[in-house]
Amino acid sequence: MFHYTSLILIAFVTLSAQADPPDWTAFSNPKQVLLTDAFAKTISELPATERASNIERLHGTLSSSNIEIRRRAALTLGALGDKSGVPTMISDMATESSPDRDNIVVALRVLKDRRAVPVLRAALADKSPYVRGIALAALGEIKATEAFADIAAHLRDKQYQEGTCIPISPAFSAAYGLGALGDPRAIPILIKLLDDPDLQGATTQALSSLTGESFGQDVTKWKNWWAAFQKQ
């Protein structure tokens, strides 16, 4: 016998399985905090027709007059495997007067698209040490080996961004970027920086990434390893 309670249970499960609709009101309010990965996940869980409709809407918002909305659209699309927002972010990053360059360069780092390499290299001359630092890390993560010399040139760039709770200089990001780049030309350069207390942590981490060795922050072991390696 089929019980009424079974019907209630089936209805509850069905309703629970239905995905919540994307909160476009929050998305469209640049002053409201929005997690683009979570927003993308909500869209990805929609039925195919609704998902396609929401993705089309995201494409439309890439033309928004508000730079934060454009950034959100690019990041949400990127999280959905769609890099069509990259050119928009590149164009915004190339606008020197933009007051949102900090957020745009972070978006380009997250999107990890080689089309952004030229504008990221140009950002290494930005007056903001934060922008320079993010651009350096992004170039390393994108594996932009053509920017090797540009990244290495910032290993002495120790200007800190005022008003940040975590003081990380472009030099720190440059060391990280060289490790992420995976170019062995960086090894002797980083070895020479092992005695720099400001960069020791980033340098040893980068060396571990490049060499597969794990000497931690033991400078002596790193130097001994390098001396032996050169004799091989």
C-alpha positions in Angstrom: 0.0 0.0 0.0 1.3 3.4 -1.0 1.3 5.8 2.0 0.6 9.5 1.9 3.9 10.0 3.9 5.7 8.4 0.9 4.3 11.1 -1.3 5.5 13.8 1.0 9.0 12.3 1.1 9.1 12.1 -2.7 8.0 15.7 -3.0 10.6 16.8 -0.4 13.4 14.9 -2.2 12.4 16.4 -5.6 12.3 19.9 -4.2 15.7 19.3 -2.5 17.2 18.1 -5.7 16.2 21.3 -7.5 19.1 23.7 -7.8 18.8 27.2 -6.3 18.6 29.9 -8.9 21.6 32.2 -9.3 21.4 35.3 -7.3 21.6 37.8 -10.1 20.5 40.7 -7.8 23.7 40.1 -5.7 25.8 39.6 -8.9 24.6 43.0 -10.3 25.4 44.9 -7.2 29.1 45.8 -7.3 29.0 46.8 -3.7 27.9 43.4 -2.5 30.4 40.7 -1.8 30.0 37.8 -4.3 32.0 34.6 -4.6 32.3 33.9 -8.3 33.2 30.3 -7.9 30.1 29.7 -5.9 28.0 31.6 -8.4 29.5 29.5 -11.2 28.7 26.3 -9.3 25.1 27.4 -9.0 24.9 27.9 -12.7 26.6 24.6 -13.5 24.0 22.7 -11.5 21.0 24.1 -13.5 19.2 22.1 -16.1 20.8 22.5 -19.5 18.4 25.0 -20.9 18.6 27.3 -17.9 22.3 26.9 -17.7 22.7 28.0 -21.3 20.5 31.0 -20.6 22.5 32.1 -17.6 25.8 31.7 -19.5 24.4 33.8 -22.3 23.5 36.4 -19.7 27.1 36.3 -18.4 28.3 37.0 -21.9 26.1 40.0 -22.0 27.4 41.4 -18.7 30.9 41.4 -20.1 29.8 44.7 -21.8 28.5 46.2 -18.5 29.5 49.8 -17.9 30.7 48.7 -14.4 34.2 47.2 -14.3 33.4 45.1 -11.2 30.5 43.5 -13.0 32.7 42.8 -16.0 35.3 41.2 -13.7 32.7 39.0 -12.1 31.4 37.9 -15.4 34.9 37.0 -16.7 35.7 35.0 -13.5 32.4 33.2 -13.4 32.7 32.2 -17.1 36.3 31.1 -16.4 35.1 28.9 -13.6 32.7 27.4 -16.0 35.5 26.6 -18.5 34.7 29.6 -20.7 37.6 32.0 -21.3 35.6 34.5 -23.4 36.0 37.1 -20.6 39.8 37.2 -20.9 39.9 39.8 -23.7 37.7 42.1 -21.6 40.0 41.8 -18.6 43.0 42.5 -20.9 41.4 45.6 -22.3 40.5 46.8 -18.8 44.1 46.1 -17.5 45.5 48.1 -20.4 43.6 51.2 -19.2 46.1 52.9 -16.9 43.5 55.2 -15.4 41.4 52.3 -14.2 40.9 52.5 -10.4 40.4 48.8 -10.2 43.7 47.5 -11.5 44.3 45.6 -8.3 41.2 43.4 -8.9 41.8 43.1 -12.6 45.3 41.8 -12.3 44.0 39.2 -9.8 41.4 38.2 -12.3 44.0 37.7 -15.0 46.0 35.6 -12.6 43.1 33.4 -11.8 42.1 33.0 -15.5 45.7 31.9 -16.5 45.5 32.7 -20.2 48.5 33.3 -22.3 46.7 36.0 -24.2 47.3 38.1 -21.1 51.1 37.8 -21.1 51.8 41.1 -22.9 49.5 43.2 -20.6 51.0 41.4 -17.5 54.5 42.2 -18.7 53.5 45.8 -19.1 52.0 45.7 -15.6 55.5 45.1 -14.2 56.1 48.8 -14.5 52.9 49.7 -12.6 53.4 52.2 -9.8 51.6 49.8 -7.4 53.8 47.1 -5.9 50.7 45.0 -5.4 49.9 45.0 -9.1 53.5 44.3 -9.9 53.6 41.4 -7.5 50.4 39.8 -8.8 51.6 40.2 -12.4 54.9 38.5 -11.5 53.2 35.5 -9.9 50.7 35.3 -12.8 53.5 35.3 -15.4 55.2 32.4 -13.6 52.0 30.4 -13.3 51.2 30.9 -17.0 54.7 29.5 -17.8 55.5 32.7 -19.7 59.2 31.8 -20.3 59.5 34.8 -22.6 59.2 37.0 -19.5 62.0 35.2 -17.6 64.3 38.3 -17.7 61.4 40.6 -16.7 60.6 38.4 -13.7 64.3 38.1 -12.6 64.7 41.9 -12.8 62.2 42.3 -10.0 64.1 40.2 -7.5 65.4 43.5 -5.9 62.0 45.2 -6.0 61.3 45.4 -2.3 58.7 48.1 -2.2 55.8 47.2 -0.1 52.1 48.1 -0.6 50.9 50.5 2.1 47.8 49.5 4.0 48.1 45.7 3.5 48.0 43.3 6.4 50.4 40.9 4.7 53.5 42.7 3.5 54.6 40.9 0.4 57.0 42.7 -2.0 57.3 42.2 -5.8 60.7 40.7 -5.1 59.0 37.9 -3.1 56.5 37.3 -5.9 59.4 37.3 -8.5 61.1 34.5 -6.6 57.9 32.6 -6.5 57.3 33.3 -10.1 60.7 31.9 -11.2 59.9 28.7 -9.3 56.4 28.5 -10.9 57.9 29.2 -14.3 59.9 26.0 -14.2 62.9 27.4 -16.1 66.2 26.0 -14.8 68.1 29.2 -15.7 66.6 30.5 -12.4 68.5 28.1 -10.2 71.9 29.9 -10.0 70.1 33.3 -9.6 68.0 32.0 -6.7 71.1 30.3 -5.1 72.7 33.7 -4.9 69.7 35.1 -3.0 69.7 32.5 -0.3 71.4 34.8 2.1 68.8 37.5 1.7 66.5 37.1 4.8 63.7 38.9 3.1 63.5 36.4 0.3 64.8 33.2 2.0 61.4 31.6 2.3 60.4 32.3 -1.3 63.8 31.4 -2.7 64.0 28.0 -1.0 60.4 27.2 -2.0 61.2 28.2 -5.6 64.3 26.1 -5.6 62.4 23.1 -4.4 59.9 23.5 -7.2 62.7 23.8 -9.8 65.0 21.0 -8.5 62.8 18.5 -6.7 65.1 18.8 -3.7 63.7 19.4 -0.3 66.2 21.1 1.9 63.7 23.5 3.4 65.3 26.8 4.5 68.6 25.1 5.2 70.8 27.5 3.2 74.0 25.5 3.8 72.5 22.3 2.3 71.3 24.2 -0.7 74.7 25.7 -1.3 76.4 22.4 -0.9 74.0 20.8 -3.3 74.6 23.5 -5.9 78.4 23.2 -5.5 78.1 19.4 -6.1 75.7 19.8 -8.9 78.1 22.1 -10.8 80.8 19.5 -10.6 78.7 16.8 -12.3 
